[in-house]
Amino acid sequence: MKDKDSLFQDSLALLKQLIAVSSLSREEMLTADLIEAFFNERYIKTFRKGNNVWVYNAHYESNKPTVLLNSHHDTVKANPGYTRDPLVPTVEEGKLYGLGSNDAGGCLVSLIATFLYFYEEKDLKYNFCLVASAEEEISGRNGIESVLEDIGTIDFAIVGEPTLMDLAVAEKGLMVLDCNAIGIAGHAARNEGDNAIYKAIKDIQWFKDYAFEKTSATLGPIKMSVTMIQAGSQHNVVPANCSFVVDVRTTDAYTNEETLAIIKSHVSSEVSARSTRLKSSSIPEEHPIVRAGITLGRKLYGSPTMSDQALIPVPSLKLGPGDSARSHMADEFIYIDEIREGIDLYIAMLQRSYKKASNCWKLFLY
């Protein structure tokens, strides 16, 4: 096993390199190149598809369960409120500033350090596959979803997102709905037409007020927010169409398909989901990795924000250094000590889960 302090130093150096190059979603080739080079310099065989890079532990055995360690290296565009260059990694008062430092560079390099810590071990109870994935910020189809068949069977996953190293044992899913209220055009000066805006208002009020019958024990109620609206061509024409967009944060109380069916049964507008693939996800609280985290004093919670967990078809735990409240903010930063703590806790949890998993592993695979 490698020295944790040297792993931390290597992680910090890698994160500074990642910050220093542009890595917007669908344009992450430079950070993918850096990650690939990082492993190649350590004589670790890499695999790559698009801008996704993955590696396996040295003594991978196909008869053992496999843990997926995953985080992303793409970023959003820099917040317009930045007061410093987002692509210049700067350390001040124990903070590392830079675009992607918190979301999710700190998580990614901490997971890479964890992978390296176990890389050469011969008697592991399970394999490791680490995937540095692309397009997470846009839930793109060329991200983690595109390599799931390539990486082989996985049994559970740790998804690196900033959670203050508390345990997000459940996460809301997402559906974006395009809605269209249909009326009849007419002249506004006469008693003509059927105003589509008025029809839309009724449906929008329903989205605002409706409470689904079932509520998730960990994630609470489904949340629906109307976020965009468009109608009309000029002041004196009764509009025949009014379109609006609804952001729906789904839970494990209903499938996305069930949620969509309920919505369609209550509104008069035409409703179509851009996708139903971004599902709510969770991991049993009795799972060995969760129990290990609890033993180490970490808190459990249900996350309202979405990550690549939504696309990973096995039990997954969202966990990482940094604070979700800092994601996408101007002058984004992560505390350097958070990275060190992240490495230590990831390693400790995986070590403890070995012992817990020995007699009950298969119980929690699916």
ZALUMKOL-945177 format. One record per residue (C-alpha): residue number from 1; residue in one letter; z, y, x. Coordinates in nm, 2 decimals. Each point is the difference from the previous one (the first is absolute). Layout:
k->NUM&r->a&zz->Z&yy->Y&xx->X $
...
//
This chain:
k->1&r->m&zz->0.00&yy->0.00&xx->0.00 $
k->2&r->k&zz->-0.08&yy->0.35&xx->0.13 $
k->3&r->d&zz->0.24&yy->0.28&xx->0.07 $
k->4&r->k&zz->0.04&yy->0.21&xx->-0.31 $
k->5&r->d&zz->0.03&yy->0.33&xx->0.20 $
k->6&r->s&zz->-0.33&yy->-0.06&xx->0.16 $
k->7&r->l&zz->-0.16&yy->-0.09&xx->-0.33 $
k->8&r->f&zz->0.14&yy->0.32&xx->-0.14 $
k->9&r->q&zz->-0.15&yy->0.21&xx->0.28 $
k->10&r->d&zz->-0.34&yy->-0.17&xx->-0.04 $
k->11&r->s&zz->0.02&yy->0.06&xx->-0.38 $
k->12&r->l&zz->0.07&yy->0.37&xx->0.04 $
k->13&r->a&zz->-0.29&yy->0.03&xx->0.25 $
k->14&r->l&zz->-0.23&yy->-0.17&xx->-0.24 $
k->15&r->l&zz->0.10&yy->0.21&xx->-0.29 $
k->16&r->k&zz->-0.07&yy->0.32&xx->0.20 $
k->17&r->q&zz->-0.35&yy->-0.14&xx->0.07 $
k->18&r->l&zz->-0.06&yy->-0.08&xx->-0.36 $
k->19&r->i&zz->0.11&yy->0.35&xx->-0.11 $
k->20&r->a&zz->-0.23&yy->0.17&xx->0.25 $
k->21&r->v&zz->-0.33&yy->-0.13&xx->-0.16 $
k->22&r->s&zz->-0.13&yy->0.04&xx->-0.35 $
k->23&r->s&zz->0.05&yy->-0.30&xx->-0.23 $
k->24&r->l&zz->-0.09&yy->0.11&xx->-0.35 $
k->25&r->s&zz->-0.06&yy->-0.28&xx->-0.25 $
k->26&r->r&zz->-0.34&yy->-0.16&xx->0.06 $
k->27&r->e&zz->-0.01&yy->0.18&xx->0.34 $
k->28&r->e&zz->0.27&yy->-0.20&xx->0.19 $
k->29&r->m&zz->-0.23&yy->-0.14&xx->0.26 $
k->30&r->l&zz->0.17&yy->0.19&xx->0.29 $
k->31&r->t&zz->0.35&yy->-0.12&xx->-0.09 $
k->32&r->a&zz->-0.13&yy->-0.36&xx->-0.06 $
k->33&r->d&zz->-0.15&yy->0.02&xx->0.36 $
k->34&r->l&zz->0.34&yy->0.12&xx->0.14 $
k->35&r->i&zz->0.19&yy->-0.29&xx->-0.17 $
k->36&r->e&zz->-0.26&yy->-0.25&xx->0.11 $
k->37&r->a&zz->0.02&yy->0.13&xx->0.36 $
k->38&r->f&zz->0.38&yy->-0.01&xx->-0.01 $
k->39&r->f&zz->0.00&yy->-0.37&xx->-0.07 $
k->40&r->n&zz->-0.28&yy->-0.08&xx->0.23 $
k->41&r->e&zz->0.19&yy->0.17&xx->0.29 $
k->42&r->r&zz->0.27&yy->-0.26&xx->-0.07 $
k->43&r->y&zz->-0.24&yy->-0.29&xx->0.00 $
k->44&r->i&zz->0.05&yy->-0.06&xx->-0.37 $
k->45&r->k&zz->-0.31&yy->-0.12&xx->-0.19 $
k->46&r->t&zz->-0.10&yy->0.24&xx->-0.27 $
k->47&r->f&zz->-0.21&yy->-0.04&xx->-0.32 $
k->48&r->r&zz->-0.17&yy->0.29&xx->-0.17 $
k->49&r->k&zz->-0.18&yy->0.06&xx->-0.33 $
k->50&r->g&zz->-0.11&yy->0.36&xx->-0.05 $
k->51&r->n&zz->0.30&yy->0.21&xx->0.10 $
k->52&r->n&zz->0.25&yy->-0.28&xx->-0.07 $
k->53&r->v&zz->0.15&yy->-0.16&xx->0.31 $
k->54&r->w&zz->0.22&yy->-0.32&xx->0.00 $
k->55&r->v&zz->0.17&yy->-0.23&xx->0.25 $
k->56&r->y&zz->0.20&yy->-0.32&xx->-0.01 $
k->57&r->n&zz->0.30&yy->-0.12&xx->0.20 $
k->58&r->a&zz->-0.08&yy->-0.20&xx->0.32 $
k->59&r->h&zz->0.13&yy->-0.33&xx->-0.14 $
k->60&r->y&zz->-0.14&yy->0.01&xx->-0.35 $
k->61&r->e&zz->0.03&yy->-0.34&xx->-0.18 $
k->62&r->s&zz->-0.19&yy->-0.06&xx->-0.32 $
k->63&r->n&zz->0.27&yy->-0.22&xx->-0.15 $
k->64&r->k&zz->0.25&yy->0.29&xx->0.00 $
k->65&r->p&zz->0.04&yy->0.28&xx->-0.25 $
k->66&r->t&zz->-0.15&yy->0.33&xx->0.10 $
k->67&r->v&zz->0.16&yy->0.34&xx->-0.02 $
k->68&r->l&zz->-0.24&yy->0.30&xx->-0.04 $
k->69&r->l&zz->0.11&yy->0.32&xx->0.17 $
k->70&r->n&zz->-0.22&yy->0.28&xx->-0.14 $
k->71&r->s&zz->-0.02&yy->0.37&xx->0.02 $
k->72&r->h&zz->-0.29&yy->0.25&xx->0.00 $
k->73&r->h&zz->-0.15&yy->0.24&xx->0.25 $
k->74&r->d&zz->-0.20&yy->0.22&xx->-0.23 $
k->75&r->t&zz->0.13&yy->0.34&xx->-0.11 $
k->76&r->v&zz->-0.06&yy->0.26&xx->-0.27 $
k->77&r->k&zz->-0.15&yy->0.34&xx->0.09 $
k->78&r->a&zz->0.25&yy->0.24&xx->0.16 $
k->79&r->n&zz->0.20&yy->0.20&xx->-0.26 $
k->80&r->p&zz->-0.13&yy->0.36&xx->0.00 $
k->81&r->g&zz->0.35&yy->0.12&xx->0.06 $
k->82&r->y&zz->0.01&yy->-0.13&xx->0.36 $
k->83&r->t&zz->0.14&yy->0.25&xx->0.26 $
k->84&r->r&zz->-0.09&yy->-0.21&xx->0.30 $
k->85&r->d&zz->-0.30&yy->-0.21&xx->0.10 $
k->86&r->p&zz->0.03&yy->-0.32&xx->-0.19 $
k->87&r->l&zz->-0.18&yy->-0.20&xx->0.27 $
k->88&r->v&zz->0.23&yy->0.12&xx->0.28 $
k->89&r->p&zz->0.30&yy->-0.24&xx->0.03 $
k->90&r->t&zz->0.30&yy->0.22&xx->0.08 $
k->91&r->v&zz->0.36&yy->-0.10&xx->0.06 $
k->92&r->e&zz->0.27&yy->0.26&xx->-0.09 $
k->93&r->e&zz->0.37&yy->-0.06&xx->-0.07 $
k->94&r->g&zz->-0.04&yy->-0.37&xx->-0.04 $
k->95&r->k&zz->-0.30&yy->0.02&xx->-0.23 $
k->96&r->l&zz->-0.36&yy->-0.11&xx->0.07 $
k->97&r->y&zz->-0.24&yy->0.23&xx->-0.19 $
k->98&r->g&zz->-0.36&yy->-0.09&xx->-0.09 $
k->99&r->l&zz->-0.22&yy->-0.12&xx->-0.28 $
k->100&r->g&zz->0.08&yy->-0.36&xx->-0.08 $
k->101&r->s&zz->0.32&yy->0.00&xx->0.20 $
k->102&r->n&zz->0.21&yy->-0.09&xx->-0.31 $
k->103&r->d&zz->-0.27&yy->-0.15&xx->-0.22 $
k->104&r->a&zz->-0.03&yy->-0.25&xx->0.14 $
k->105&r->g&zz->-0.03&yy->0.02&xx->0.37 $
k->106&r->g&zz->0.37&yy->-0.05&xx->0.07 $
k->107&r->c&zz->0.00&yy->-0.31&xx->-0.22 $
k->108&r->l&zz->-0.32&yy->-0.14&xx->0.16 $
k->109&r->v&zz->0.12&yy->0.04&xx->0.36 $
k->110&r->s&zz->0.34&yy->-0.14&xx->-0.09 $
k->111&r->l&zz->-0.16&yy->-0.31&xx->-0.15 $
k->112&r->i&zz->-0.23&yy->-0.03&xx->0.30 $
k->113&r->a&zz->0.32&yy->0.00&xx->0.23 $
k->114&r->t&zz->0.16&yy->-0.26&xx->-0.23 $
k->115&r->f&zz->-0.31&yy->-0.22&xx->0.03 $
k->116&r->l&zz->0.00&yy->0.03&xx->0.38 $
k->117&r->y&zz->0.37&yy->-0.08&xx->0.01 $
k->118&r->f&zz->-0.07&yy->-0.34&xx->-0.16 $
k->119&r->y&zz->-0.36&yy->-0.05&xx->0.14 $
k->120&r->e&zz->0.07&yy->-0.25&xx->0.27 $
k->121&r->e&zz->0.28&yy->-0.20&xx->-0.16 $
k->122&r->k&zz->-0.07&yy->-0.37&xx->-0.04 $
k->123&r->d&zz->0.26&yy->-0.11&xx->-0.25 $
k->124&r->l&zz->-0.05&yy->0.24&xx->-0.29 $
k->125&r->k&zz->0.06&yy->-0.13&xx->-0.35 $
k->126&r->y&zz->-0.31&yy->0.19&xx->-0.12 $
k->127&r->n&zz->-0.32&yy->0.16&xx->0.14 $
k->128&r->f&zz->-0.07&yy->0.37&xx->0.02 $
k->129&r->c&zz->-0.32&yy->0.17&xx->-0.10 $
k->130&r->l&zz->0.00&yy->0.38&xx->0.05 $
k->131&r->v&zz->-0.27&yy->0.21&xx->-0.17 $
k->132&r->a&zz->-0.06&yy->0.37&xx->0.08 $
k->133&r->s&zz->-0.20&yy->0.08&xx->-0.31 $
k->134&r->a&zz->-0.23&yy->0.28&xx->-0.12 $
k->135&r->e&zz->-0.06&yy->0.20&xx->-0.32 $
k->136&r->e&zz->0.35&yy->-0.04&xx->-0.13 $
k->137&r->e&zz->0.02&yy->0.37&xx->-0.10 $
k->138&r->i&zz->-0.29&yy->-0.04&xx->-0.24 $
k->139&r->s&zz->0.06&yy->-0.37&xx->-0.10 $
k->140&r->g&zz->-0.34&yy->-0.07&xx->0.14 $
k->141&r->r&zz->-0.17&yy->-0.33&xx->-0.02 $
k->142&r->n&zz->-0.06&yy->-0.01&xx->0.37 $
k->143&r->g&zz->0.36&yy->-0.01&xx->0.09 $
k->144&r->i&zz->0.26&yy->-0.28&xx->-0.02 $
k->145&r->e&zz->-0.17&yy->-0.15&xx->-0.30 $
k->146&r->s&zz->-0.32&yy->-0.06&xx->0.20 $
k->147&r->v&zz->0.17&yy->-0.22&xx->0.26 $
k->148&r->l&zz->0.23&yy->-0.21&xx->-0.20 $
k->149&r->e&zz->-0.24&yy->-0.30&xx->0.00 $
k->150&r->d&zz->-0.07&yy->0.05&xx->0.37 $
k->151&r->i&zz->0.37&yy->-0.01&xx->0.12 $
k->152&r->g&zz->0.08&yy->-0.33&xx->-0.16 $
k->153&r->t&zz->0.29&yy->-0.11&xx->-0.22 $
k->154&r->i&zz->0.30&yy->0.23&xx->0.00 $
k->155&r->d&zz->0.34&yy->-0.08&xx->-0.17 $
k->156&r->f&zz->0.17&yy->0.34&xx->-0.01 $
k->157&r->a&zz->-0.06&yy->0.35&xx->0.12 $
k->158&r->i&zz->0.19&yy->0.29&xx->0.15 $
k->159&r->v&zz->-0.20&yy->0.32&xx->-0.08 $
k->160&r->g&zz->0.09&yy->0.29&xx->0.22 $
k->161&r->e&zz->0.05&yy->0.32&xx->-0.19 $
k->162&r->p&zz->0.27&yy->0.26&xx->0.05 $
k->163&r->t&zz->0.30&yy->-0.11&xx->-0.20 $
k->164&r->l&zz->0.29&yy->0.11&xx->0.23 $
k->165&r->m&zz->0.01&yy->-0.37&xx->0.08 $
k->166&r->d&zz->0.14&yy->-0.07&xx->-0.35 $
k->167&r->l&zz->-0.15&yy->-0.29&xx->-0.19 $
k->168&r->a&zz->-0.27&yy->0.08&xx->-0.26 $
k->169&r->v&zz->0.01&yy->-0.34&xx->-0.18 $
k->170&r->a&zz->-0.24&yy->0.12&xx->-0.27 $
k->171&r->e&zz->-0.27&yy->0.26&xx->-0.02 $
k->172&r->k&zz->-0.19&yy->0.15&xx->-0.29 $
k->173&r->g&zz->-0.37&yy->-0.06&xx->-0.04 $
k->174&r->l&zz->-0.27&yy->0.25&xx->-0.10 $
k->175&r->m&zz->-0.28&yy->0.04&xx->-0.25 $
k->176&r->v&zz->-0.21&yy->0.32&xx->-0.02 $
k->177&r->l&zz->-0.15&yy->0.03&xx->-0.35 $
k->178&r->d&zz->-0.30&yy->0.21&xx->-0.09 $
k->179&r->c&zz->0.03&yy->0.10&xx->-0.37 $
k->180&r->n&zz->-0.26&yy->0.16&xx->-0.22 $
k->181&r->a&zz->0.07&yy->0.15&xx->-0.34 $
k->182&r->i&zz->-0.33&yy->0.02&xx->-0.20 $
k->183&r->g&zz->-0.06&yy->0.26&xx->-0.27 $
k->184&r->i&zz->-0.30&yy->0.18&xx->-0.15 $
k->185&r->a&zz->-0.14&yy->0.32&xx->0.14 $
k->186&r->g&zz->-0.02&yy->0.31&xx->-0.22 $
k->187&r->h&zz->0.00&yy->0.38&xx->-0.01 $
k->188&r->a&zz->0.35&yy->0.14&xx->0.05 $
k->189&r->a&zz->-0.07&yy->0.28&xx->-0.25 $
k->190&r->r&zz->-0.07&yy->-0.24&xx->-0.29 $
k->191&r->n&zz->0.19&yy->-0.29&xx->-0.14 $
k->192&r->e&zz->-0.21&yy->-0.25&xx->0.20 $
k->193&r->g&zz->0.06&yy->-0.29&xx->0.23 $
k->194&r->d&zz->0.29&yy->-0.22&xx->0.09 $
k->195&r->n&zz->0.19&yy->0.15&xx->0.29 $
k->196&r->a&zz->0.05&yy->-0.26&xx->0.28 $
k->197&r->i&zz->0.28&yy->0.20&xx->0.16 $
k->198&r->y&zz->0.21&yy->-0.03&xx->-0.31 $
k->199&r->k&zz->-0.05&yy->-0.38&xx->0.00 $
k->200&r->a&zz->0.09&yy->-0.01&xx->0.37 $
k->201&r->i&zz->0.32&yy->0.20&xx->-0.07 $
k->202&r->k&zz->0.13&yy->-0.28&xx->-0.23 $
k->203&r->d&zz->-0.07&yy->-0.27&xx->0.26 $
k->204&r->i&zz->0.15&yy->0.21&xx->0.28 $
k->205&r->q&zz->0.31&yy->0.05&xx->-0.20 $
k->206&r->w&zz->0.02&yy->-0.38&xx->-0.05 $
k->207&r->f&zz->-0.02&yy->-0.05&xx->0.38 $
k->208&r->k&zz->0.28&yy->0.25&xx->0.04 $
k->209&r->d&zz->0.23&yy->-0.15&xx->-0.26 $
k->210&r->y&zz->-0.06&yy->-0.37&xx->-0.01 $
k->211&r->a&zz->0.26&yy->-0.24&xx->0.14 $
k->212&r->f&zz->-0.10&yy->-0.36&xx->0.06 $
k->213&r->e&zz->0.22&yy->-0.26&xx->-0.16 $
k->214&r->k&zz->0.09&yy->-0.18&xx->0.32 $
k->215&r->t&zz->0.15&yy->0.16&xx->0.31 $
k->216&r->s&zz->0.01&yy->-0.15&xx->0.34 $
k->217&r->a&zz->0.35&yy->-0.08&xx->0.14 $
k->218&r->t&zz->-0.09&yy->0.13&xx->0.34 $
k->219&r->l&zz->-0.27&yy->0.26&xx->-0.07 $
k->220&r->g&zz->0.10&yy->0.15&xx->-0.33 $
k->221&r->p&zz->-0.26&yy->0.11&xx->-0.26 $
k->222&r->i&zz->-0.37&yy->0.03&xx->0.04 $
k->223&r->k&zz->-0.09&yy->0.37&xx->0.08 $
k->224&r->m&zz->-0.31&yy->0.16&xx->-0.14 $
k->225&r->s&zz->-0.12&yy->0.35&xx->0.10 $
k->226&r->v&zz->-0.30&yy->0.19&xx->-0.11 $
k->227&r->t&zz->-0.12&yy->0.17&xx->0.31 $
k->228&r->m&zz->-0.35&yy->0.14&xx->-0.06 $
k->229&r->i&zz->-0.19&yy->0.13&xx->-0.31 $
k->230&r->q&zz->-0.35&yy->0.13&xx->-0.06 $
k->231&r->a&zz->-0.18&yy->0.12&xx->-0.31 $
k->232&r->g&zz->-0.24&yy->0.26&xx->-0.14 $
k->233&r->s&zz->-0.31&yy->0.18&xx->0.12 $
k->234&r->q&zz->0.04&yy->0.35&xx->-0.14 $
k->235&r->h&zz->0.24&yy->0.20&xx->-0.22 $
k->236&r->n&zz->-0.20&yy->-0.03&xx->-0.33 $
k->237&r->v&zz->-0.08&yy->-0.37&xx->0.00 $
k->238&r->v&zz->0.24&yy->-0.26&xx->-0.15 $
k->239&r->p&zz->0.01&yy->-0.26&xx->0.27 $
k->240&r->a&zz->-0.13&yy->-0.35&xx->-0.07 $
k->241&r->n&zz->0.18&yy->-0.16&xx->0.29 $
k->242&r->c&zz->0.34&yy->0.05&xx->0.17 $
k->243&r->s&zz->0.07&yy->-0.22&xx->0.30 $
k->244&r->f&zz->0.33&yy->-0.04&xx->0.17 $
k->245&r->v&zz->0.16&yy->-0.22&xx->0.27 $
k->246&r->v&zz->0.33&yy->-0.19&xx->-0.02 $
k->247&r->d&zz->0.20&yy->-0.12&xx->0.29 $
k->248&r->v&zz->0.19&yy->-0.32&xx->-0.11 $
k->249&r->r&zz->0.27&yy->-0.14&xx->0.23 $
k->250&r->t&zz->0.04&yy->-0.36&xx->-0.12 $
k->251&r->t&zz->0.29&yy->-0.24&xx->0.04 $
k->252&r->d&zz->0.06&yy->-0.38&xx->0.00 $
k->253&r->a&zz->0.10&yy->0.02&xx->-0.37 $
k->254&r->y&zz->-0.37&yy->-0.03&xx->-0.09 $
k->255&r->t&zz->-0.32&yy->-0.08&xx->0.19 $
k->256&r->n&zz->-0.24&yy->0.28&xx->0.05 $
k->257&r->e&zz->-0.23&yy->-0.16&xx->-0.25 $
k->258&r->e&zz->0.27&yy->-0.02&xx->-0.26 $
k->259&r->t&zz->0.09&yy->0.36&xx->0.06 $
k->260&r->l&zz->-0.36&yy->0.11&xx->-0.04 $
k->261&r->a&zz->-0.03&yy->-0.20&xx->-0.33 $
k->262&r->i&zz->0.31&yy->0.17&xx->-0.14 $
k->263&r->i&zz->-0.14&yy->0.34&xx->0.09 $
k->264&r->k&zz->-0.33&yy->-0.06&xx->-0.16 $
k->265&r->s&zz->0.16&yy->-0.12&xx->-0.32 $
k->266&r->h&zz->0.18&yy->0.33&xx->-0.05 $
k->267&r->v&zz->-0.25&yy->0.27&xx->0.09 $
k->268&r->s&zz->-0.33&yy->0.10&xx->-0.16 $
k->269&r->s&zz->-0.16&yy->0.12&xx->0.32 $
k->270&r->e&zz->-0.22&yy->-0.23&xx->0.20 $
k->271&r->v&zz->0.20&yy->-0.14&xx->0.29 $
k->272&r->s&zz->-0.12&yy->-0.17&xx->0.32 $
k->273&r->a&zz->0.20&yy->-0.10&xx->0.31 $
k->274&r->r&zz->-0.15&yy->0.07&xx->0.33 $
k->275&r->s&zz->0.17&yy->-0.32&xx->0.12 $
k->276&r->t&zz->0.27&yy->-0.24&xx->-0.10 $
k->277&r->r&zz->0.03&yy->-0.15&xx->0.35 $
k->278&r->l&zz->0.30&yy->0.22&xx->0.12 $
k->279&r->k&zz->0.28&yy->-0.21&xx->-0.15 $
k->280&r->s&zz->0.37&yy->0.04&xx->0.00 $
k->281&r->s&zz->0.16&yy->-0.22&xx->0.27 $
k->282&r->s&zz->0.34&yy->-0.15&xx->0.08 $
k->283&r->i&zz->0.20&yy->-0.25&xx->0.20 $
k->284&r->p&zz->0.29&yy->-0.20&xx->-0.13 $
k->285&r->e&zz->0.34&yy->0.14&xx->0.10 $
k->286&r->e&zz->0.10&yy->-0.35&xx->0.11 $
k->287&r->h&zz->-0.29&yy->-0.02&xx->0.25 $
k->288&r->p&zz->0.13&yy->-0.06&xx->0.36 $
k->289&r->i&zz->-0.15&yy->0.32&xx->0.14 $
k->290&r->v&zz->0.17&yy->0.20&xx->-0.28 $
k->291&r->r&zz->0.33&yy->-0.17&xx->0.04 $
k->292&r->a&zz->-0.02&yy->0.07&xx->0.38 $
k->293&r->g&zz->-0.05&yy->0.37&xx->-0.07 $
k->294&r->i&zz->0.30&yy->0.01&xx->-0.24 $
k->295&r->t&zz->0.21&yy->-0.17&xx->0.26 $
k->296&r->l&zz->-0.09&yy->0.28&xx->0.24 $
k->297&r->g&zz->0.11&yy->0.26&xx->-0.25 $
k->298&r->r&zz->-0.33&yy->0.11&xx->-0.14 $
k->299&r->k&zz->-0.03&yy->0.12&xx->-0.36 $
k->300&r->l&zz->-0.24&yy->-0.13&xx->-0.26 $
k->301&r->y&zz->-0.22&yy->0.21&xx->-0.22 $
k->302&r->g&zz->-0.32&yy->0.01&xx->-0.21 $
k->303&r->s&zz->-0.27&yy->0.23&xx->0.14 $
k->304&r->p&zz->-0.19&yy->0.23&xx->-0.22 $
k->305&r->t&zz->-0.28&yy->0.05&xx->0.26 $
k->306&r->m&zz->-0.27&yy->-0.24&xx->0.07 $
k->307&r->s&zz->-0.12&yy->-0.17&xx->0.33 $
k->308&r->d&zz->-0.21&yy->-0.29&xx->0.11 $
k->309&r->q&zz->0.26&yy->-0.22&xx->-0.16 $
k->310&r->a&zz->-0.20&yy->0.03&xx->-0.31 $
k->311&r->l&zz->-0.28&yy->-0.20&xx->0.16 $
k->312&r->i&zz->0.20&yy->-0.27&xx->0.18 $
k->313&r->p&zz->0.02&yy->-0.31&xx->-0.22 $
k->314&r->v&zz->0.33&yy->-0.14&xx->0.13 $
k->315&r->p&zz->0.36&yy->0.12&xx->-0.01 $
k->316&r->s&zz->0.03&yy->0.31&xx->0.20 $
k->317&r->l&zz->0.27&yy->0.24&xx->0.12 $
k->318&r->k&zz->-0.07&yy->0.37&xx->0.06 $
k->319&r->l&zz->0.21&yy->0.11&xx->0.29 $
k->320&r->g&zz->-0.03&yy->0.25&xx->0.29 $
k->321&r->p&zz->0.14&yy->0.29&xx->0.20 $
k->322&r->g&zz->-0.06&yy->0.35&xx->-0.12 $
k->323&r->d&zz->0.05&yy->0.17&xx->-0.34 $
k->324&r->s&zz->-0.26&yy->-0.02&xx->-0.28 $
k->325&r->a&zz->0.09&yy->0.36&xx->-0.09 $
k->326&r->r&zz->-0.16&yy->0.11&xx->0.33 $
k->327&r->s&zz->-0.33&yy->-0.17&xx->-0.07 $
k->328&r->h&zz->-0.30&yy->0.23&xx->-0.05 $
k->329&r->m&zz->0.22&yy->0.31&xx->0.07 $
k->330&r->a&zz->-0.09&yy->0.29&xx->0.23 $
k->331&r->d&zz->0.13&yy->-0.05&xx->0.35 $
k->332&r->e&zz->0.06&yy->-0.37&xx->-0.06 $
k->333&r->f&zz->0.25&yy->-0.16&xx->0.24 $
k->334&r->i&zz->0.21&yy->-0.31&xx->0.07 $
k->335&r->y&zz->0.33&yy->-0.01&xx->0.19 $
k->336&r->i&zz->-0.05&yy->-0.19&xx->0.32 $
k->337&r->d&zz->0.33&yy->-0.18&xx->-0.06 $
k->338&r->e&zz->-0.14&yy->-0.13&xx->-0.33 $
k->339&r->i&zz->-0.27&yy->-0.19&xx->0.20 $
k->340&r->r&zz->0.26&yy->-0.16&xx->0.22 $
k->341&r->e&zz->0.21&yy->-0.09&xx->-0.30 $
k->342&r->g&zz->-0.30&yy->-0.14&xx->-0.18 $
k->343&r->i&zz->-0.08&yy->-0.23&xx->0.29 $
k->344&r->d&zz->0.36&yy->-0.12&xx->0.02 $
k->345&r->l&zz->0.03&yy->-0.06&xx->-0.37 $
k->346&r->y&zz->-0.34&yy->-0.18&xx->-0.04 $
k->347&r->i&zz->0.10&yy->-0.24&xx->0.28 $
k->348&r->a&zz->0.35&yy->-0.05&xx->-0.13 $
k->349&r->m&zz->-0.12&yy->-0.08&xx->-0.35 $
k->350&r->l&zz->-0.26&yy->-0.24&xx->0.11 $
k->351&r->q&zz->0.25&yy->-0.18&xx->0.23 $
k->352&r->r&zz->0.25&yy->-0.03&xx->-0.28 $
k->353&r->s&zz->-0.26&yy->-0.12&xx->-0.25 $
k->354&r->y&zz->-0.08&yy->-0.29&xx->0.24 $
k->355&r->k&zz->0.34&yy->-0.15&xx->-0.07 $
k->356&r->k&zz->-0.01&yy->0.08&xx->-0.37 $
k->357&r->a&zz->-0.35&yy->-0.14&xx->-0.04 $
k->358&r->s&zz->0.07&yy->-0.34&xx->0.16 $
k->359&r->n&zz->0.12&yy->-0.17&xx->-0.32 $
k->360&r->c&zz->-0.15&yy->0.21&xx->-0.28 $
k->361&r->w&zz->-0.33&yy->0.14&xx->0.14 $
k->362&r->k&zz->-0.24&yy->-0.18&xx->-0.24 $
k->363&r->l&zz->0.19&yy->0.12&xx->-0.30 $
k->364&r->f&zz->-0.12&yy->0.36&xx->0.06 $
k->365&r->l&zz->-0.36&yy->-0.04&xx->0.11 $
k->366&r->y&zz->-0.16&yy->0.06&xx->-0.34 $
//
